[in-house]
């Protein structure tokens, strides 16, 4: 396992602990923001770390993230349908990347699914944009 994957696993474990400790932060649509901070050298760019949790089978709406998204699946199986290619199935222990502005749909399996995600966001921009 590469060192960056080990770092993500450690961060993911920290994210789960932080989620339990941050009762004042409310989950929205299965997403719980765990941490937000300014990117060094960038006055209007923030990095947001969050925990995405889904119970049982689910399908998200078509959406995109203006600043892109990196993720690491902690538990379960997720299929990502994108505008750029065939569906990709990501299992626990695997990472994924969604480029900025590219729509995708998330489908989860029959069991619970958890992933830690990192999103770059310009101040004032939404974290997620629904696509019709």
VOBA-1610 file (N, C-alpha, C; in pm, whole numbers, padded with zeros to 5 digits, always signed):
BEGIN
Unk+00085-00117+00000Unk+00000+00000+00000Unk+00089+00123+00000Unk+00060+00218-00092Unk+00140+00338-00102Unk+00124+00428+00020Unk+00222+00516+00040Unk+00218+00602+00158Unk+00099+00698+00155Unk+00057+00745+00037Unk-00058+00835+00032Unk-00186+00762+00068Unk-00196+00633+00033Unk-00314+00555+00069Unk-00317+00534+00220Unk-00200+00505+00280Unk-00193+00491+00425Unk-00235+00620+00494Unk-00192+00734+00438Unk-00229+00864+00496Unk-00380+00884+00488Unk-00441+00844+00376Unk-00587+00856+00364Unk-00658+00766+00464Unk-00605+00645+00486Unk-00666+00554+00582Unk-00660+00615+00722Unk-00546+00674+00756Unk-00532+00739+00887Unk-00629+00857+00897Unk-00636+00938+00791Unk-00729+01051+00791Unk-00873+01003+00799Unk-00903+00892+00730Unk-01039+00839+00732Unk-01076+00795+00873Unk-00985+00728+00941Unk-01010+00688+01079Unk-01030+00809+01167Unk-00949+00912+01146Unk-00964+01036+01220Unk-01097+01102+01190Unk-01140+01092+01063Unk-01268+01150+01024Unk-01384+01083+01097Unk-01377+00953+01112Unk-01483+00881+01182Unk-01488+00924+01328Unk-01373+00936+01392Unk-01367+00981+01531Unk-01417+01124+01541Unk-01372+01210+01449Unk-01414+01350+01453Unk-01564+01361+01433Unk-01621+01276+01348Unk-01766+01281+01324Unk-01841+01250+01453Unk-01793+01156+01528Unk-01859+01120+01654Unk-01847+01233+01756Unk-01737+01308+01749Unk-01713+01413+01847Unk-01780+01545+01810Unk-01824+01561+01687Unk-01875+01689+01642Unk-02027+01687+01632Unk-02092+01673+01745Unk-02237+01664+01747Unk-02303+01793+01703Unk-02231+01904+01708Unk-02289+02031+01671Unk-02296+02050+01520Unk-02232+01964+01444Unk-02237+01973+01299Unk-02341+01877+01246Unk-02431+01928+01168Unk-02544+01849+01122Unk-02515+01790+00985Unk-02550+01663+00967Unk-02534+01597+00837Unk-02641+01649+00742Unk-02601+01681+00619Unk-02693+01727+00516Unk-02683+01629+00400Unk-02793+01560+00370Unk-02793+01467+00258Unk-02689+01358+00271Unk-02659+01316+00393Unk-02559+01212+00415Unk-02417+01263+00423Unk-02399+01395+00409Unk-02266+01456+00414Unk-02250+01531+00546Unk-02145+01500+00620Unk-02113+01572+00742Unk-01977+01639+00723Unk-01976+01770+00732Unk-01850+01843+00721Unk-01769+01821+00848Unk-01645+01776+00830Unk-01558+01748+00945Unk-01456+01858+00969Unk-01407+01918+00861Unk-01306+02022+00876Unk-01304+02108+00750Unk-01273+02236+00772Unk-01261+02330+00660Unk-01143+02422+00690Unk-01059+02444+00589Unk-00945+02531+00609Unk-00900+02596+00480Unk-00838+02710+00493Unk-00788+02784+00376Unk-00665+02714+00320Unk-00657+02708+00188Unk-00540+02651+00122Unk-00427+02753+00127Unk-00309+02711+00168Unk-00195+02801+00182Unk-00166+02874+00050Unk-00147+03002+00060Unk-00114+03082-00057Unk-00234+03120-00143Unk-00353+03076-00105Unk-00475+03105-00181Unk-00572+03179-00090Unk-00608+03300-00123Unk-00695+03378-00035Unk-00842+03338-00045Unk-00883+03277-00155Unk-01026+03244-00171Unk-01052+03096-00193Unk-00956+03010-00163Unk-00973+02867-00185Unk-00966+02791-00052Unk-01069+02710-00026Unk-01074+02629+00096Unk-01075+02481+00059Unk-01027+02399+00151Unk-01035+02255+00137Unk-01130+02206+00246Unk-01229+02128+00205Unk-01328+02076+00298Unk-01315+01924+00304Unk-01306+01872+00427Unk-01304+01728+00448Unk-01441+01690+00506Unk-01500+01585+00451Unk-01631+01544+00500Unk-01647+01394+00501Unk-01750+01349+00570Unk-01785+01208+00576Unk-01920+01191+00506Unk-01924+01104+00406Unk-02048+01073+00335Unk-02095+00937+00384Unk-02219+00931+00432Unk-02275+00806+00482Unk-02410+00779+00416Unk-02428+00658+00367Unk-02554+00615+00307Unk-02594+00483+00371Unk-02724+00468+00397Unk-02777+00345+00454Unk-02855+00271+00347Unk-02817+00145+00321Unk-02887+00065+00222Unk-02866+00118+00082Unk-02939+00063-00013Unk-02922+00106-00152Unk-02972+00250-00171Unk-02897+00328-00248Unk-02938+00466-00276Unk-02880+00510-00410Unk-02945+00610-00467Unk-02896+00671-00592Unk-02904+00821-00573Unk-02791+00889-00593Unk-02791+01035-00582Unk-02851+01094-00708Unk-02882+01221-00701Unk-02917+01292-00823Unk-02791+01322-00902Unk-02809+01359-01027Unk-02695+01398-01110Unk-02643+01531-01056Unk-02513+01537-01028Unk-02454+01657-00970Unk-02306+01666-01002Unk-02248+01782-00970Unk-02102+01796-00981Unk-02052+01885-00868Unk-01921+01884-00850Unk-01854+01966-00750Unk-01766+02066-00825Unk-01792+02197-00810Unk-01716+02297-00886Unk-01564+02285-00871Unk-01518+02244-00753Unk-01374+02233-00730Unk-01321+02090-00735Unk-01405+01993-00774Unk-01364+01854-00779Unk-01376+01786-00644Unk-01346+01656-00643Unk-01360+01577-00521Unk-01266+01457-00524Unk-01193+01438-00415Unk-01116+01316-00391Unk-01188+01239-00282Unk-01190+01106-00290Unk-01256+01030-00186Unk-01190+00896-00160Unk-01221+00841-00044Unk-01170+00710-00004Unk-01286+00637+00062Unk-01323+00520+00008Unk-01436+00443+00059Unk-01390+00365+00182Unk-01460+00390+00294Unk-01428+00323+00420Unk-01504+00193+00435Unk-01628+00192+00385Unk-01716+00078+00406Unk-01814+00071+00289Unk-01841-00052+00242Unk-01942-00071+00139Unk-01887-00066-00003Unk-01982-00058-00096Unk-01951-00056-00240Unk-02030+00058-00303Unk-01962+00135-00387Unk-02023+00248-00455Unk-01994+00238-00604Unk-02094+00266-00686Unk-02075+00273-00830Unk-02091+00419-00870Unk-01995+00468-00946Unk-01995+00607-00990Unk-02020+00610-01140Unk-02131+00673-01178Unk-02165+00691-01319Unk-02125+00834-01355Unk-02044+00849-01462Unk-01994+00981-01498Unk-02029+01016-01642Unk-02009+01143-01676Unk-02033+01187-01813Unk-01919+01145-01906Unk-01806+01102-01851Unk-01688+01075-01933Unk-01657+00929-01963Unk-01739+00835-01915Unk-01704+00697-01942Unk-01799+00600-01876Unk-01761+00472-01878Unk-01847+00370-01819Unk-01850+00381-01666Unk-01953+00326-01603Unk-01961+00326-01457Unk-01838+00259-01395Unk-01796+00312-01281Unk-01681+00258-01209Unk-01728+00216-01071Unk-01696+00092-01031Unk-01732+00043-00898Unk-01612+00058-00806Unk-01636+00120-00690Unk-01531+00145-00593Unk-01570+00076-00462Unk-01481-00007-00412Unk-01508-00084-00289Unk-01429-00027-00172Unk-01466-00070-00051Unk-01395-00027+00069Unk-01245-00048+00051Unk-01167+00052+00088Unk-01022+00045+00074Unk-00972+00106-00056Unk-01063+00157-00140Unk-01025+00216-00268Unk-01056+00366-00270Unk-00984+00437-00354Unk-01004+00581-00366Unk-01067+00615-00501Unk-01117+00738-00512Unk-01175+00785-00637Unk-01152+00934-00651Unk-01170+00984-00773Unk-01154+01127-00803Unk-01261+01170-00900Unk-01323+01283-00873Unk-01419+01344-00964Unk-01365+01480-01006Unk-01338+01500-01136Unk-01282+01628-01181Unk-01380+01744-01159Unk-01328+01864-01144Unk-01414+01981-01126Unk-01513+01997-01241Unk-01639+02024-01204Unk-01741+02054-01304Unk-01794+01937-01384Unk-01748+01816-01360Unk-01795+01698-01435Unk-01906+01629-01355Unk-02023+01612-01415Unk-02135+01553-01341Unk-02112+01404-01316Unk-02174+01358-01210Unk-02171+01216-01177Unk-02294+01180-01094Unk-02322+01052-01089Unk-02430+00995-01010Unk-02368+00886-00924Unk-02405+00882-00797Unk-02352+00782-00704Unk-02460+00679-00673Unk-02426+00552-00693Unk-02518+00443-00659Unk-02450+00357-00554Unk-02520+00333-00444Unk-02462+00249-00339Unk-02530+00113-00337Unk-02459+00014-00283Unk-02509-00123-00277Unk-02612-00141-00167Unk-02642-00267-00137Unk-02747-00297-00040Unk-02706-00271+00104Unk-02576-00269+00131Unk-02529-00244+00268Unk-02500-00097+00291Unk-02457-00064+00411Unk-02420+00074+00443Unk-02291+00111+00371Unk-02279+00238+00336Unk-02161+00289+00266Unk-02110+00413+00338Unk-01978+00421+00355Unk-01914+00538+00415Unk-01791+00573+00333Unk-01771+00702+00313Unk-01651+00748+00244Unk-01608+00882+00303Unk-01479+00903+00311Unk-01428+01034+00348Unk-01395+01104+00216Unk-01436+01232+00205Unk-01414+01306+00081Unk-01344+01438+00111Unk-01273+01487+00012Unk-01203+01615+00019Unk-01245+01696-00103Unk-01296+01817-00078Unk-01345+01902-00187Unk-01278+02038-00178Unk-01229+02087-00292Unk-01174+02222-00300Unk-01289+02315-00337Unk-01301+02427-00263Unk-01412+02517-00285Unk-01363+02661-00284Unk-01399+02736-00386Unk-01372+02880-00387Unk-01474+02945-00296Unk-01430+03038-00214Unk-01522+03106-00122Unk-01639+03164-00201Unk-01760+03137-00154Unk-01880+03185-00220Unk-01941+03085-00318Unk-01864+02985-00360Unk-01917+02883-00451Unk-01987+02774-00371Unk-02085+02708-00433Unk-02150+02595-00364Unk-02057+02474-00362Unk-02078+02385-00268Unk-02000+02262-00258Unk-02048+02160-00363Unk-02178+02168-00396Unk-02238+02073-00487Unk-02340+02146-00574Unk-02347+02109-00702Unk-02443+02169-00795Unk-02524+02056-00857Unk-02655+02061-00837Unk-02745+01962-00896Unk-02760+01991-01046Unk-02769+01883-01124Unk-02785+01895-01270Unk-02917+01829-01307Unk-02991+01895-01394Unk-03121+01837-01435Unk-03107+01755-01560
//
